[in-house]
């Protein structure tokens, strides 16, 4: 799990940039393929407050971290 936490911190600027390139509305449904440690999903949840955000990842460790 430590790697997932480190990835969240290391990718923070990329997450911010990526989100700034999208036109996410409060009621959007968003799918994050390869969600990793949840940080992107957390950021999107502050925008799509009335929608749904789904994340999938092939790593059971990352899925466990994302659920927290």
PDB file of N, CA, C, O and CB in Angstrom:
ATOM      1  N   UNK A   1       0.813  -1.200   0.000  1.00  0.00           N
ATOM      2  CA  UNK A   1       0.000   0.000   0.000  1.00  0.00           C
ATOM      3  C   UNK A   1       0.850   1.254   0.000  1.00  0.00           C
ATOM      4  O   UNK A   1       0.436   2.299  -0.502  1.00  0.00           O
ATOM      5  CB  UNK A   1      -0.922   0.003   1.189  1.00  0.00           C
ATOM      6  N   UNK A   2       2.037   1.144   0.564  1.00  0.00           N
ATOM      7  CA  UNK A   2       2.922   2.304   0.603  1.00  0.00           C
ATOM      8  C   UNK A   2       3.164   2.843  -0.809  1.00  0.00           C
ATOM      9  O   UNK A   2       3.191   4.056  -1.018  1.00  0.00           O
ATOM     10  CB  UNK A   2       4.260   1.938   1.274  1.00  0.00           C
ATOM     11  N   UNK A   3       3.339   1.945  -1.767  1.00  0.00           N
ATOM     12  CA  UNK A   3       3.574   2.372  -3.147  1.00  0.00           C
ATOM     13  C   UNK A   3       2.391   3.180  -3.671  1.00  0.00           C
ATOM     14  O   UNK A   3       2.584   4.186  -4.353  1.00  0.00           O
ATOM     15  CB  UNK A   3       3.828   1.156  -4.053  1.00  0.00           C
ATOM     16  N   UNK A   4       1.171   2.752  -3.362  1.00  0.00           N
ATOM     17  CA  UNK A   4      -0.019   3.479  -3.797  1.00  0.00           C
ATOM     18  C   UNK A   4      -0.080   4.873  -3.223  1.00  0.00           C
ATOM     19  O   UNK A   4      -0.429   5.823  -3.925  1.00  0.00           O
ATOM     20  CB  UNK A   4      -1.258   2.725  -3.413  1.00  0.00           C
ATOM     21  N   UNK A   5       0.256   5.006  -1.957  1.00  0.00           N
ATOM     22  CA  UNK A   5       0.264   6.329  -1.312  1.00  0.00           C
ATOM     23  C   UNK A   5       1.325   7.214  -1.956  1.00  0.00           C
ATOM     24  O   UNK A   5       1.092   8.396  -2.213  1.00  0.00           O
ATOM     25  CB  UNK A   5       0.524   6.199   0.215  1.00  0.00           C
ATOM     26  N   UNK A   6       2.480   6.634  -2.210  1.00  0.00           N
ATOM     27  CA  UNK A   6       3.556   7.385  -2.860  1.00  0.00           C
ATOM     28  C   UNK A   6       3.155   7.803  -4.281  1.00  0.00           C
ATOM     29  O   UNK A   6       3.467   8.911  -4.718  1.00  0.00           O
ATOM     30  CB  UNK A   6       4.847   6.541  -2.898  1.00  0.00           C
ATOM     31  N   UNK A   7       2.465   6.915  -4.994  1.00  0.00           N
ATOM     32  CA  UNK A   7       1.987   7.246  -6.343  1.00  0.00           C
ATOM     33  C   UNK A   7       0.994   8.404  -6.294  1.00  0.00           C
ATOM     34  O   UNK A   7       1.037   9.295  -7.143  1.00  0.00           O
ATOM     35  CB  UNK A   7       1.332   6.012  -7.004  1.00  0.00           C
ATOM     36  N   UNK A   8       0.102   8.395  -5.305  1.00  0.00           N
ATOM     37  CA  UNK A   8      -0.868   9.489  -5.175  1.00  0.00           C
ATOM     38  C   UNK A   8      -0.153  10.829  -5.049  1.00  0.00           C
ATOM     39  O   UNK A   8      -0.529  11.804  -5.700  1.00  0.00           O
ATOM     40  CB  UNK A   8      -1.784   9.261  -3.956  1.00  0.00           C
ATOM     41  N   UNK A   9       0.863  10.873  -4.221  1.00  0.00           N
ATOM     42  CA  UNK A   9       1.614  12.123  -4.021  1.00  0.00           C
ATOM     43  C   UNK A   9       2.393  12.507  -5.273  1.00  0.00           C
ATOM     44  O   UNK A   9       2.400  13.668  -5.682  1.00  0.00           O
ATOM     45  CB  UNK A   9       2.576  11.987  -2.830  1.00  0.00           C
ATOM     46  N   UNK A  10       3.044  11.523  -5.871  1.00  0.00           N
ATOM     47  CA  UNK A  10       3.877  11.797  -7.041  1.00  0.00           C
ATOM     48  C   UNK A  10       3.099  12.214  -8.276  1.00  0.00           C
ATOM     49  O   UNK A  10       3.625  12.921  -9.135  1.00  0.00           O
ATOM     50  CB  UNK A  10       4.684  10.597  -7.365  1.00  0.00           C
ATOM     51  N   UNK A  11       1.845  11.778  -8.369  1.00  0.00           N
ATOM     52  CA  UNK A  11       1.029  12.087  -9.540  1.00  0.00           C
ATOM     53  C   UNK A  11       0.085  13.264  -9.322  1.00  0.00           C
ATOM     54  O   UNK A  11      -0.740  13.551 -10.189  1.00  0.00           O
ATOM     55  CB  UNK A  11       0.234  10.879  -9.934  1.00  0.00           C
ATOM     56  N   UNK A  12       0.184  13.940  -8.207  1.00  0.00           N
ATOM     57  CA  UNK A  12      -0.756  15.011  -7.864  1.00  0.00           C
ATOM     58  C   UNK A  12      -0.837  16.084  -8.944  1.00  0.00           C
ATOM     59  O   UNK A  12      -1.937  16.496  -9.312  1.00  0.00           O
ATOM     60  CB  UNK A  12      -0.357  15.648  -6.548  1.00  0.00           C
ATOM     61  N   UNK A  13       0.286  16.539  -9.454  1.00  0.00           N
ATOM     62  CA  UNK A  13       0.240  17.596 -10.472  1.00  0.00           C
ATOM     63  C   UNK A  13      -0.363  17.075 -11.777  1.00  0.00           C
ATOM     64  O   UNK A  13      -1.045  17.816 -12.484  1.00  0.00           O
ATOM     65  CB  UNK A  13       1.653  18.156 -10.729  1.00  0.00           C
ATOM     66  N   UNK A  14      -0.117  15.821 -12.096  1.00  0.00           N
ATOM     67  CA  UNK A  14      -0.713  15.223 -13.294  1.00  0.00           C
ATOM     68  C   UNK A  14      -2.228  15.104 -13.128  1.00  0.00           C
ATOM     69  O   UNK A  14      -2.977  15.358 -14.071  1.00  0.00           O
ATOM     70  CB  UNK A  14      -0.091  13.833 -13.578  1.00  0.00           C
ATOM     71  N   UNK A  15      -2.675  14.722 -11.942  1.00  0.00           N
ATOM     72  CA  UNK A  15      -4.114  14.644 -11.672  1.00  0.00           C
ATOM     73  C   UNK A  15      -4.758  16.013 -11.875  1.00  0.00           C
ATOM     74  O   UNK A  15      -5.775  16.135 -12.557  1.00  0.00           O
ATOM     75  CB  UNK A  15      -4.377  14.131 -10.232  1.00  0.00           C
ATOM     76  N   UNK A  16      -4.164  17.027 -11.284  1.00  0.00           N
ATOM     77  CA  UNK A  16      -4.722  18.381 -11.397  1.00  0.00           C
ATOM     78  C   UNK A  16      -4.784  18.832 -12.847  1.00  0.00           C
ATOM     79  O   UNK A  16      -5.790  19.394 -13.280  1.00  0.00           O
ATOM     80  CB  UNK A  16      -3.891  19.374 -10.581  1.00  0.00           C
ATOM     81  N   UNK A  17      -3.721  18.592 -13.596  1.00  0.00           N
ATOM     82  CA  UNK A  17      -3.701  18.979 -15.003  1.00  0.00           C
ATOM     83  C   UNK A  17      -4.768  18.227 -15.785  1.00  0.00           C
ATOM     84  O   UNK A  17      -5.517  18.832 -16.552  1.00  0.00           O
ATOM     85  CB  UNK A  17      -2.320  18.723 -15.612  1.00  0.00           C
ATOM     86  N   UNK A  18      -4.842  16.912 -15.597  1.00  0.00           N
ATOM     87  CA  UNK A  18      -5.821  16.103 -16.325  1.00  0.00           C
ATOM     88  C   UNK A  18      -7.244  16.556 -16.061  1.00  0.00           C
ATOM     89  O   UNK A  18      -8.050  16.666 -16.984  1.00  0.00           O
ATOM     90  CB  UNK A  18      -5.675  14.644 -15.951  1.00  0.00           C
ATOM     91  N   UNK A  19      -7.546  16.814 -14.818  1.00  0.00           N
ATOM     92  CA  UNK A  19      -8.888  17.264 -14.460  1.00  0.00           C
ATOM     93  C   UNK A  19      -9.173  18.628 -15.071  1.00  0.00           C
ATOM     94  O   UNK A  19     -10.305  18.901 -15.471  1.00  0.00           O
ATOM     95  CB  UNK A  19      -9.052  17.318 -12.934  1.00  0.00           C
ATOM     96  N   UNK A  20      -8.166  19.484 -15.147  1.00  0.00           N
ATOM     97  CA  UNK A  20      -8.376  20.815 -15.739  1.00  0.00           C
ATOM     98  C   UNK A  20      -8.677  20.739 -17.230  1.00  0.00           C
ATOM     99  O   UNK A  20      -9.203  21.696 -17.797  1.00  0.00           O
ATOM    100  CB  UNK A  20      -7.151  21.690 -15.513  1.00  0.00           C
ATOM    101  N   UNK A  21      -8.355  19.624 -17.875  1.00  0.00           N
ATOM    102  CA  UNK A  21      -8.593  19.455 -19.303  1.00  0.00           C
ATOM    103  C   UNK A  21      -9.974  18.871 -19.600  1.00  0.00           C
ATOM    104  O   UNK A  21     -10.366  18.746 -20.760  1.00  0.00           O
ATOM    105  CB  UNK A  21      -7.525  18.567 -19.899  1.00  0.00           C
ATOM    106  N   UNK A  22     -10.700  18.520 -18.554  1.00  0.00           N
ATOM    107  CA  UNK A  22     -11.996  17.876 -18.706  1.00  0.00           C
ATOM    108  C   UNK A  22     -13.114  18.836 -18.326  1.00  0.00           C
ATOM    109  O   UNK A  22     -12.907  19.766 -17.546  1.00  0.00           O
ATOM    110  CB  UNK A  22     -12.070  16.605 -17.853  1.00  0.00           C
ATOM    111  N   UNK A  23     -14.278  18.609 -18.874  1.00  0.00           N
ATOM    112  CA  UNK A  23     -15.450  19.427 -18.577  1.00  0.00           C
ATOM    113  C   UNK A  23     -16.428  18.590 -17.747  1.00  0.00           C
ATOM    114  O   UNK A  23     -17.501  18.218 -18.223  1.00  0.00           O
ATOM    115  CB  UNK A  23     -16.126  19.946 -19.895  1.00  0.00           C
ATOM    116  N   UNK A  24     -16.049  18.307 -16.527  1.00  0.00           N
ATOM    117  CA  UNK A  24     -16.851  17.447 -15.660  1.00  0.00           C
ATOM    118  C   UNK A  24     -17.947  18.278 -15.010  1.00  0.00           C
ATOM    119  O   UNK A  24     -17.705  19.351 -14.458  1.00  0.00           O
ATOM    120  CB  UNK A  24     -15.970  16.760 -14.582  1.00  0.00           C
ATOM    121  N   UNK A  25     -19.156  17.747 -15.096  1.00  0.00           N
ATOM    122  CA  UNK A  25     -20.325  18.414 -14.527  1.00  0.00           C
ATOM    123  C   UNK A  25     -20.732  17.703 -13.233  1.00  0.00           C
ATOM    124  O   UNK A  25     -20.376  16.543 -13.030  1.00  0.00           O
ATOM    125  CB  UNK A  25     -21.507  18.430 -15.545  1.00  0.00           C
ATOM    126  N   UNK A  26     -21.466  18.382 -12.365  1.00  0.00           N
ATOM    127  CA  UNK A  26     -21.862  17.780 -11.084  1.00  0.00           C
ATOM    128  C   UNK A  26     -22.622  16.459 -11.212  1.00  0.00           C
ATOM    129  O   UNK A  26     -22.528  15.614 -10.322  1.00  0.00           O
ATOM    130  CB  UNK A  26     -22.705  18.749 -10.325  1.00  0.00           C
ATOM    131  N   UNK A  27     -23.369  16.265 -12.297  1.00  0.00           N
ATOM    132  CA  UNK A  27     -24.162  15.040 -12.430  1.00  0.00           C
ATOM    133  C   UNK A  27     -23.549  14.017 -13.390  1.00  0.00           C
ATOM    134  O   UNK A  27     -24.240  13.095 -13.825  1.00  0.00           O
ATOM    135  CB  UNK A  27     -25.550  15.388 -12.898  1.00  0.00           C
ATOM    136  N   UNK A  28     -22.275  14.162 -13.726  1.00  0.00           N
ATOM    137  CA  UNK A  28     -21.608  13.227 -14.640  1.00  0.00           C
ATOM    138  C   UNK A  28     -21.322  11.884 -13.993  1.00  0.00           C
ATOM    139  O   UNK A  28     -21.180  11.768 -12.776  1.00  0.00           O
ATOM    140  CB  UNK A  28     -20.317  13.826 -15.144  1.00  0.00           C
ATOM    141  N   UNK A  29     -21.242  10.888 -14.837  1.00  0.00           N
ATOM    142  CA  UNK A  29     -20.759   9.561 -14.457  1.00  0.00           C
ATOM    143  C   UNK A  29     -19.358   9.439 -15.027  1.00  0.00           C
ATOM    144  O   UNK A  29     -19.142   9.714 -16.207  1.00  0.00           O
ATOM    145  CB  UNK A  29     -21.710   8.403 -14.981  1.00  0.00           C
ATOM    146  N   UNK A  30     -18.407   9.030 -14.204  1.00  0.00           N
ATOM    147  CA  UNK A  30     -17.001   8.981 -14.603  1.00  0.00           C
ATOM    148  C   UNK A  30     -16.444   7.586 -14.321  1.00  0.00           C
ATOM    149  O   UNK A  30     -16.707   7.001 -13.270  1.00  0.00           O
ATOM    150  CB  UNK A  30     -16.171  10.069 -13.856  1.00  0.00           C
ATOM    151  N   UNK A  31     -15.677   7.067 -15.267  1.00  0.00           N
ATOM    152  CA  UNK A  31     -15.000   5.786 -15.092  1.00  0.00           C
ATOM    153  C   UNK A  31     -13.494   6.021 -15.150  1.00  0.00           C
ATOM    154  O   UNK A  31     -12.976   6.566 -16.125  1.00  0.00           O
ATOM    155  CB  UNK A  31     -15.450   4.755 -16.179  1.00  0.00           C
ATOM    156  N   UNK A  32     -12.805   5.607 -14.102  1.00  0.00           N
ATOM    157  CA  UNK A  32     -11.343   5.695 -14.044  1.00  0.00           C
ATOM    158  C   UNK A  32     -10.782   4.280 -14.202  1.00  0.00           C
ATOM    159  O   UNK A  32     -10.878   3.461 -13.289  1.00  0.00           O
ATOM    160  CB  UNK A  32     -10.856   6.355 -12.691  1.00  0.00           C
ATOM    161  N   UNK A  33     -10.207   4.007 -15.348  1.00  0.00           N
ATOM    162  CA  UNK A  33      -9.615   2.699 -15.618  1.00  0.00           C
ATOM    163  C   UNK A  33      -8.155   2.757 -15.188  1.00  0.00           C
ATOM    164  O   UNK A  33      -7.372   3.559 -15.696  1.00  0.00           O
ATOM    165  CB  UNK A  33      -9.749   2.303 -17.135  1.00  0.00           C
ATOM    166  N   UNK A  34      -7.809   1.897 -14.250  1.00  0.00           N
ATOM    167  CA  UNK A  34      -6.468   1.930 -13.654  1.00  0.00           C
ATOM    168  C   UNK A  34      -6.433   2.967 -12.548  1.00  0.00           C
ATOM    169  O   UNK A  34      -5.544   3.817 -12.506  1.00  0.00           O
ATOM    170  CB  UNK A  34      -5.386   2.241 -14.722  1.00  0.00           C
ATOM    171  N   UNK A  35      -7.416   2.889 -11.646  1.00  0.00           N
ATOM    172  CA  UNK A  35      -7.621   3.948 -10.645  1.00  0.00           C
ATOM    173  C   UNK A  35      -6.511   4.052  -9.607  1.00  0.00           C
ATOM    174  O   UNK A  35      -6.408   5.063  -8.913  1.00  0.00           O
ATOM    175  CB  UNK A  35      -8.918   3.722  -9.939  1.00  0.00           C
ATOM    176  N   UNK A  36      -5.689   3.031  -9.493  1.00  0.00           N
ATOM    177  CA  UNK A  36      -4.589   3.125  -8.536  1.00  0.00           C
ATOM    178  C   UNK A  36      -5.082   3.365  -7.129  1.00  0.00           C
ATOM    179  O   UNK A  36      -6.026   2.720  -6.671  1.00  0.00           O
ATOM    180  CB  UNK A  36      -3.640   4.225  -8.935  1.00  0.00           C
ATOM    181  N   UNK A  37      -4.442   4.297  -6.443  1.00  0.00           N
ATOM    182  CA  UNK A  37      -4.704   4.502  -5.025  1.00  0.00           C
ATOM    183  C   UNK A  37      -5.802   5.462  -4.662  1.00  0.00           C
ATOM    184  O   UNK A  37      -5.854   5.898  -3.512  1.00  0.00           O
ATOM    185  CB  UNK A  37      -3.509   4.951  -4.400  1.00  0.00           C
ATOM    186  N   UNK A  38      -6.676   5.817  -5.563  1.00  0.00           N
ATOM    187  CA  UNK A  38      -7.918   6.563  -5.335  1.00  0.00           C
ATOM    188  C   UNK A  38      -7.830   8.077  -5.451  1.00  0.00           C
ATOM    189  O   UNK A  38      -8.874   8.730  -5.458  1.00  0.00           O
ATOM    190  CB  UNK A  38      -8.419   6.240  -4.007  1.00  0.00           C
ATOM    191  N   UNK A  39      -6.666   8.663  -5.542  1.00  0.00           N
ATOM    192  CA  UNK A  39      -6.564  10.122  -5.453  1.00  0.00           C
ATOM    193  C   UNK A  39      -7.346  10.829  -6.553  1.00  0.00           C
ATOM    194  O   UNK A  39      -8.015  11.828  -6.291  1.00  0.00           O
ATOM    195  CB  UNK A  39      -5.111  10.543  -5.514  1.00  0.00           C
ATOM    196  N   UNK A  40      -7.268  10.324  -7.777  1.00  0.00           N
ATOM    197  CA  UNK A  40      -7.991  10.950  -8.886  1.00  0.00           C
ATOM    198  C   UNK A  40      -9.488  10.863  -8.623  1.00  0.00           C
ATOM    199  O   UNK A  40     -10.224  11.828  -8.832  1.00  0.00           O
ATOM    200  CB  UNK A  40      -7.632  10.274 -10.240  1.00  0.00           C
ATOM    201  N   UNK A  41      -9.927   9.698  -8.162  1.00  0.00           N
ATOM    202  CA  UNK A  41     -11.351   9.519  -7.852  1.00  0.00           C
ATOM    203  C   UNK A  41     -11.780  10.496  -6.762  1.00  0.00           C
ATOM    204  O   UNK A  41     -12.860  11.082  -6.840  1.00  0.00           O
ATOM    205  CB  UNK A  41     -11.637   8.063  -7.409  1.00  0.00           C
ATOM    206  N   UNK A  42     -10.951  10.669  -5.764  1.00  0.00           N
ATOM    207  CA  UNK A  42     -11.278  11.612  -4.686  1.00  0.00           C
ATOM    208  C   UNK A  42     -11.435  13.023  -5.227  1.00  0.00           C
ATOM    209  O   UNK A  42     -12.372  13.735  -4.866  1.00  0.00           O
ATOM    210  CB  UNK A  42     -10.194  11.586  -3.599  1.00  0.00           C
ATOM    211  N   UNK A  43     -10.520  13.421  -6.090  1.00  0.00           N
ATOM    212  CA  UNK A  43     -10.587  14.770  -6.667  1.00  0.00           C
ATOM    213  C   UNK A  43     -11.841  14.950  -7.524  1.00  0.00           C
ATOM    214  O   UNK A  43     -12.507  15.982  -7.449  1.00  0.00           O
ATOM    215  CB  UNK A  43      -9.334  15.050  -7.510  1.00  0.00           C
ATOM    216  N   UNK A  44     -12.157  13.947  -8.333  1.00  0.00           N
ATOM    217  CA  UNK A  44     -13.334  14.020  -9.193  1.00  0.00           C
ATOM    218  C   UNK A  44     -14.615  14.056  -8.357  1.00  0.00           C
ATOM    219  O   UNK A  44     -15.586  14.707  -8.741  1.00  0.00           O
ATOM    220  CB  UNK A  44     -13.363  12.827 -10.163  1.00  0.00           C
ATOM    221  N   UNK A  45     -14.621  13.363  -7.225  1.00  0.00           N
ATOM    222  CA  UNK A  45     -15.825  13.323  -6.392  1.00  0.00           C
ATOM    223  C   UNK A  45     -16.199  14.701  -5.853  1.00  0.00           C
ATOM    224  O   UNK A  45     -17.353  14.932  -5.493  1.00  0.00           O
ATOM    225  CB  UNK A  45     -15.625  12.358  -5.235  1.00  0.00           C
ATOM    226  N   UNK A  46     -15.247  15.605  -5.796  1.00  0.00           N
ATOM    227  CA  UNK A  46     -15.542  16.978  -5.355  1.00  0.00           C
ATOM    228  C   UNK A  46     -16.196  17.793  -6.466  1.00  0.00           C
ATOM    229  O   UNK A  46     -16.761  18.856  -6.206  1.00  0.00           O
ATOM    230  CB  UNK A  46     -14.258  17.676  -4.888  1.00  0.00           C
ATOM    231  N   UNK A  47     -16.124  17.298  -7.709  1.00  0.00           N
ATOM    232  CA  UNK A  47     -16.723  17.988  -8.856  1.00  0.00           C
ATOM    233  C   UNK A  47     -18.049  17.335  -9.234  1.00  0.00           C
ATOM    234  O   UNK A  47     -19.061  18.019  -9.380  1.00  0.00           O
ATOM    235  CB  UNK A  47     -15.758  17.978 -10.064  1.00  0.00           C
ATOM    236  N   UNK A  48     -18.043  16.014  -9.391  1.00  0.00           N
ATOM    237  CA  UNK A  48     -19.240  15.270  -9.794  1.00  0.00           C
ATOM    238  C   UNK A  48     -20.020  14.867  -8.537  1.00  0.00           C
ATOM    239  O   UNK A  48     -20.201  13.683  -8.252  1.00  0.00           O
ATOM    240  CB  UNK A  48     -18.857  14.006 -10.646  1.00  0.00           C
ATOM    241  N   UNK A  49     -20.464  15.853  -7.814  1.00  0.00           N
ATOM    242  CA  UNK A  49     -21.085  15.624  -6.509  1.00  0.00           C
ATOM    243  C   UNK A  49     -22.440  14.918  -6.589  1.00  0.00           C
ATOM    244  O   UNK A  49     -22.850  14.260  -5.633  1.00  0.00           O
ATOM    245  CB  UNK A  49     -21.254  16.936  -5.801  1.00  0.00           C
ATOM    246  N   UNK A  50     -23.130  15.047  -7.710  1.00  0.00           N
ATOM    247  CA  UNK A  50     -24.441  14.414  -7.880  1.00  0.00           C
ATOM    248  C   UNK A  50     -24.370  13.204  -8.807  1.00  0.00           C
ATOM    249  O   UNK A  50     -25.371  12.512  -8.998  1.00  0.00           O
ATOM    250  CB  UNK A  50     -25.448  15.425  -8.425  1.00  0.00           C
ATOM    251  N   UNK A  51     -23.213  12.944  -9.379  1.00  0.00           N
ATOM    252  CA  UNK A  51     -23.050  11.832 -10.312  1.00  0.00           C
ATOM    253  C   UNK A  51     -22.495  10.603  -9.628  1.00  0.00           C
ATOM    254  O   UNK A  51     -22.673  10.401  -8.427  1.00  0.00           O
ATOM    255  CB  UNK A  51     -22.146  12.232 -11.455  1.00  0.00           C
ATOM    256  N   UNK A  52     -21.824   9.792 -10.412  1.00  0.00           N
ATOM    257  CA  UNK A  52     -21.205   8.564  -9.896  1.00  0.00           C
ATOM    258  C   UNK A  52     -19.789   8.484 -10.451  1.00  0.00           C
ATOM    259  O   UNK A  52     -19.540   8.847 -11.600  1.00  0.00           O
ATOM    260  CB  UNK A  52     -22.041   7.284 -10.286  1.00  0.00           C
ATOM    261  N   UNK A  53     -18.878   8.011  -9.634  1.00  0.00           N
ATOM    262  CA  UNK A  53     -17.491   7.816 -10.053  1.00  0.00           C
ATOM    263  C   UNK A  53     -17.147   6.363  -9.779  1.00  0.00           C
ATOM    264  O   UNK A  53     -17.311   5.869  -8.664  1.00  0.00           O
ATOM    265  CB  UNK A  53     -16.504   8.796  -9.303  1.00  0.00           C
ATOM    266  N   UNK A  54     -16.667   5.689 -10.815  1.00  0.00           N
ATOM    267  CA  UNK A  54     -16.276   4.289 -10.710  1.00  0.00           C
ATOM    268  C   UNK A  54     -14.790   4.165 -11.001  1.00  0.00           C
ATOM    269  O   UNK A  54     -14.254   4.864 -11.861  1.00  0.00           O
ATOM    270  CB  UNK A  54     -17.102   3.405 -11.677  1.00  0.00           C
ATOM    271  N   UNK A  55     -14.140   3.283 -10.289  1.00  0.00           N
ATOM    272  CA  UNK A  55     -12.728   3.017 -10.548  1.00  0.00           C
ATOM    273  C   UNK A  55     -12.475   1.526 -10.604  1.00  0.00           C
ATOM    274  O   UNK A  55     -13.015   0.761  -9.805  1.00  0.00           O
ATOM    275  CB  UNK A  55     -11.848   3.664  -9.477  1.00  0.00           C
ATOM    276  N   UNK A  56     -11.650   1.119 -11.551  1.00  0.00           N
ATOM    277  CA  UNK A  56     -11.232  -0.279 -11.632  1.00  0.00           C
ATOM    278  C   UNK A  56      -9.712  -0.313 -11.737  1.00  0.00           C
ATOM    279  O   UNK A  56      -9.092   0.593 -12.294  1.00  0.00           O
ATOM    280  CB  UNK A  56     -11.900  -1.008 -12.852  1.00  0.00           C
ATOM    281  N   UNK A  57      -9.131  -1.363 -11.197  1.00  0.00           N
ATOM    282  CA  UNK A  57      -7.689  -1.540 -11.265  1.00  0.00           C
ATOM    283  C   UNK A  57      -7.402  -3.036 -11.212  1.00  0.00           C
ATOM    284  O   UNK A  57      -8.148  -3.793 -10.590  1.00  0.00           O
ATOM    285  CB  UNK A  57      -6.961  -0.775 -10.104  1.00  0.00           C
ATOM    286  N   UNK A  58      -6.339  -3.456 -11.854  1.00  0.00           N
ATOM    287  CA  UNK A  58      -5.988  -4.875 -11.872  1.00  0.00           C
ATOM    288  C   UNK A  58      -5.276  -5.312 -10.602  1.00  0.00           C
ATOM    289  O   UNK A  58      -5.153  -6.510 -10.348  1.00  0.00           O
ATOM    290  CB  UNK A  58      -5.119  -5.178 -13.069  1.00  0.00           C
ATOM    291  N   UNK A  59      -4.808  -4.368  -9.802  1.00  0.00           N
ATOM    292  CA  UNK A  59      -4.059  -4.689  -8.595  1.00  0.00           C
ATOM    293  C   UNK A  59      -4.983  -4.745  -7.380  1.00  0.00           C
ATOM    294  O   UNK A  59      -5.599  -3.739  -7.028  1.00  0.00           O
ATOM    295  CB  UNK A  59      -2.947  -3.660  -8.368  1.00  0.00           C
ATOM    296  N   UNK A  60      -5.088  -5.913  -6.734  1.00  0.00           N
ATOM    297  CA  UNK A  60      -5.905  -5.996  -5.526  1.00  0.00           C
ATOM    298  C   UNK A  60      -5.447  -5.032  -4.427  1.00  0.00           C
ATOM    299  O   UNK A  60      -6.271  -4.531  -3.661  1.00  0.00           O
ATOM    300  CB  UNK A  60      -5.884  -7.410  -4.996  1.00  0.00           C
ATOM    301  N   UNK A  61      -4.166  -4.776  -4.349  1.00  0.00           N
ATOM    302  CA  UNK A  61      -3.639  -3.845  -3.341  1.00  0.00           C
ATOM    303  C   UNK A  61      -4.153  -2.428  -3.610  1.00  0.00           C
ATOM    304  O   UNK A  61      -4.539  -1.723  -2.677  1.00  0.00           O
ATOM    305  CB  UNK A  61      -2.084  -3.863  -3.338  1.00  0.00           C
ATOM    306  N   UNK A  62      -4.161  -2.011  -4.877  1.00  0.00           N
ATOM    307  CA  UNK A  62      -4.643  -0.670  -5.215  1.00  0.00           C
ATOM    308  C   UNK A  62      -6.152  -0.561  -4.991  1.00  0.00           C
ATOM    309  O   UNK A  62      -6.636   0.483  -4.554  1.00  0.00           O
ATOM    310  CB  UNK A  62      -4.297  -0.327  -6.678  1.00  0.00           C
ATOM    311  N   UNK A  63      -6.889  -1.613  -5.283  1.00  0.00           N
ATOM    312  CA  UNK A  63      -8.333  -1.608  -5.040  1.00  0.00           C
ATOM    313  C   UNK A  63      -8.616  -1.466  -3.546  1.00  0.00           C
ATOM    314  O   UNK A  63      -9.512  -0.720  -3.151  1.00  0.00           O
ATOM    315  CB  UNK A  63      -8.986  -2.899  -5.591  1.00  0.00           C
ATOM    316  N   UNK A  64      -7.863  -2.173  -2.727  1.00  0.00           N
ATOM    317  CA  UNK A  64      -8.025  -2.062  -1.272  1.00  0.00           C
ATOM    318  C   UNK A  64      -7.736  -0.643  -0.806  1.00  0.00           C
ATOM    319  O   UNK A  64      -8.470  -0.098   0.018  1.00  0.00           O
ATOM    320  CB  UNK A  64      -7.100  -3.055  -0.544  1.00  0.00           C
ATOM    321  N   UNK A  65      -6.674  -0.042  -1.325  1.00  0.00           N
ATOM    322  CA  UNK A  65      -6.346   1.334  -0.956  1.00  0.00           C
ATOM    323  C   UNK A  65      -7.433   2.291  -1.428  1.00  0.00           C
ATOM    324  O   UNK A  65      -7.817   3.206  -0.699  1.00  0.00           O
ATOM    325  CB  UNK A  65      -4.987   1.741  -1.546  1.00  0.00           C
ATOM    326  N   UNK A  66      -7.925   2.085  -2.633  1.00  0.00           N
ATOM    327  CA  UNK A  66      -8.958   2.968  -3.175  1.00  0.00           C
ATOM    328  C   UNK A  66     -10.247   2.905  -2.350  1.00  0.00           C
ATOM    329  O   UNK A  66     -10.948   3.908  -2.214  1.00  0.00           O
ATOM    330  CB  UNK A  66      -9.253   2.599  -4.629  1.00  0.00           C
ATOM    331  N   UNK A  67     -10.552   1.747  -1.809  1.00  0.00           N
ATOM    332  CA  UNK A  67     -11.767   1.597  -1.003  1.00  0.00           C
ATOM    333  C   UNK A  67     -11.696   2.373   0.300  1.00  0.00           C
ATOM    334  O   UNK A  67     -12.724   2.760   0.856  1.00  0.00           O
ATOM    335  CB  UNK A  67     -12.015   0.136  -0.706  1.00  0.00           C
ATOM    336  N   UNK A  68     -10.475   2.601   0.787  1.00  0.00           N
ATOM    337  CA  UNK A  68     -10.307   3.341   2.049  1.00  0.00           C
ATOM    338  C   UNK A  68     -10.640   4.784   1.814  1.00  0.00           C
ATOM    339  O   UNK A  68     -10.569   5.593   2.738  1.00  0.00           O
ATOM    340  CB  UNK A  68      -8.869   3.203   2.609  1.00  0.00           C
TER     341      UNK A  68
END
